[in-house]
Structures are given as C-alpha cells and as structure tokens.
Amino acid sequence: MRFVHSSDWQIGKTFNFAPDDVLHILQQARLDAISRLGNLAREQGASDVLVAGDIYDYESPSDRTLRQPLERMRQFPELRWHLIPGNHDFHQPNGVWERVRRLTLPETVRLHLSPEPVAITPDEQVWLLPSVLTRRHTTSDPTLWMDEAATPEGAMRIGLAHGSVREFGGDGEQPNLIAIDRPVRAGLAYLALGDWHGFNRISDRCAYSGTPETDGFDKGGDGGGSALVVSIEGPNAVPDITPHRIGHFSWHTMQETVTSSEDIDTLENRLRSLDAQKLSSVLVWLKVEGHLALDDMTAFEERIVGDVGAGLCLLRMDQMPDLVTSHADLATFGEAGVVSRAAGRLQELSEAGGPQQQHARAALQRLAVLWQKEKRA
C-alpha cells in the first residue's frame, strides 16, 4: 500500500496582516498545493491521498470556497481522496460537511464522517479507521474507538485522525489528545495525523504530515510545506515514511540593527539572497532597530521598503529604525510655512517624552522622508 498523507489545508484561511492582493495570492497557493499533492501521488505511484482534517479553515465558508478544493481533486480521477473533519471544520448538524455532502462530489472523493472501518482497496485488504471530530475541542481521545474496531483477519489497518499526541505549547489540559501508543493498542500499520502544521514523526508508525503550505511567521523549522509518501509492504511491516516538499512560499522572521548606509547595503544583500531566483515567493517579517540620519533613512525607505519590498511577496514591518534629525535636517523644511511649523512641533513632542513621543517621532520621520523625496523630484 502506497499513499500520500496530508492535512491542514485550511482552504479560505484569512491572513489578517496581509493586504488584499497578497491575501489572494496566499489563499490561491493553498488551492494550488492540492494539485501538487495530486501530482506527487502520480509521480510516486500512490493510489490514495489521506487528508487528516482541517480541509477548510472555518465552519461556514462561502459556496465558492466550499467547492474549490473539490474541483482541484476532480482533476485526478485515478486517485482516491479520503477526507475527515478537523477542529477547524468539525462535523456538526447543518455544518460545512453537510453542505459538502449535498454537492455533486467527484466519485473519487470520499468523505469519512463517522468513526467506523472502511475498506479502501478493491480487494478489501486495506481498511481505513477514520476519527471524526464533532466539536472543536473534546477532552476524550478521538482514536480510542480504534482499539475495538473489527476488521478482517490479516487486513492492513490505517488510522486517520486529527488531534495532539503531546501538548504543543500552552498550559492546562490539551484538547483532542491522542494516546501516543495508539498504533500499538489498535494494531495499526500506520496512524496519519493532522493538527500540527509541521512534519513530525512521532514513531515508526505515526506521523504528522504538516500543512502543505506554511501559513505563518511563527512556523519556523519544520513549520509546513510538506507532504508524506507512505509505503507499507504488509500489515506488520514498518512503514517507509518519506517527506516531500510541497509548499511554494518561504517565511522568514528577521531582526536587524541598522545605523549607517553600510548596514543598509548589508541588509539589502541579505534580503535579496533569501531566494534570489524566486524572491516573489518569500515573505519577511522584518524588525529593525537603530538610528539613521535623514539621508540614510530616505535610502532605507527607497531601497528596503520600496525596492526589496516590491520584489518580495510580502515585507511586513512593525518596527522601523528611529530617525535622528539635526538642525540642518530641520532647516531643509524652510524658514516658514505649514510644513516647517509642523516639523518643528513634531520635533518638540518627540523630545518631550510622554504618551505622544512615539507617534510624534514616527510622524516626523514620515514627514522628513517625504519632504526629502519631494525636494529630489
């Protein structure tokens, strides 16, 4: 038996930090990943794709969002796609899966909405044991029923579930907690898990595939972009589990100190070297400390925020270097006029401290850089 193990597609995911044009690109990438999964299965000679929950990101997607992943799967008629609910798209009356079930589904898309063994090969020698979440969080083990689930003697048993086998951060009791030795207890050849967004091999017979597209700056290391090709020679054989890169985008968090034009040069080279051939597939959350004079700040905005920012898929900046203004800088605003008076007042507020200091510094910085650009135009 050879199959592809995936999970956590989270179709329709909203990236609140992204502008609308980037949001559309990231959402589209999650759909494109389904096609890459199908192509991976074809290339590897896999007959089935097991998706361990969270196909959708929320309980009430639009009609278009509901249909989009189904149409992607329809393009691979030789594959069987097995889907279970997760904690984001849990199965409830009149919920997302009832809506999916009422559609005209591709014949090869199989919804598993009840915890019962299902033969998934024509010879009925391989049985899938799907766990189904009926609420977002449950304190019971969703795979407990597998221990007593009856299948024909000698059949290969493959579990499919969504939950945690350990507490991935946070305090207190972890919801949807799965026994780490469930494959042994239930006689499973393999337990395919979803919920953790990075590839994580729990044991010889249990793994998380991770989401096929990384979906956040906090997902460093094995933070997604993968799928697993799993080959099992027989019911008692140890599975061969091979990760494959599926994701298109790479996500980076950087914290830099910039105090001179040389530092700007270094930062620009560092950003451009993240992926020189596909800079448009890179997202960067850049936090910059330091102090820059007006000319250098103008160069920083033009070269880093402007040029490199346009080349990247996304440059997110929540922290900028401070602008250090001199009397000569302030003199560039002229001796009179609204702009000059505004700059002088902002300078006073930025030096006075108090609750307005930070906003005054930011406003003075923007005013000075824009005025500098206007003078050069």
C-alpha angles and dihedrals in degrees: 000000000000123000143154117248117207138154146168099046088158094192112202094028113169118221102203095193094055126089116239097264093052092042090058091050093051093047091049090051091060089057092045088054089066089060090049089052090053091049090049090053090050093049093047096045093244119158100197140039115208114201112194101208141289095079086155126040097223142016101256112040120171118266091256093050089048092056101039100081091044091056091050090053091047088067090071105058093166093062131077114221117202117197132186130179120258133196093278094049101025119172114260136150111288089001132134095288093051087054091049092048091055091057125089097262126200108260090240096056110091121191115206105199102156130053102249134115116265127190107233101181126066092241091052091231094122120058128190119215105199123192117211126205112212094182135029094251130022130174093213125084107259091207098052092100091062092076092068099032111125121226131163115284112269094017122138111247119207121184124210119192146150120222146071130296091189136016105276096200128310131082131268131026115345115230122230090020114182124203108253091222095050093121090059095043094048098037093242122170087205139356113210111203136194134187101071106087098213132063108271124171105208097180140331089285104033134059146153113234096202126221114302091232122041107240109191148030090242092063098089124160110011090006101143141287095115145103130192129235107206123194122186121184096197145338093283099034121111108249122244105229116193123178118218128194111246105155124100100197131065122205124207135183115203133180115192139172115222123184105146146028088262090058089052089053091050093048093049092051091047093052094046092049093058088089112341093182097048106024089150089067093058126095118194131190101200123190114186127192128184141070128277133189117235097265092049092045089054090050090048092054094045098045104030105027095030111033103025091035089058092050095051123074086236137356109193115192121181094159128046132183116265120256114237108205125195130198087258090056092050089048089063088073090065132241097283144011137082095288093052093048091047091051092049093050093047090050090054092050093046091055097042098067121215131110094311096053098091094046091046091053092050092047092048090049093053093044093049095048094046091047090049091051091047091054091051094048 
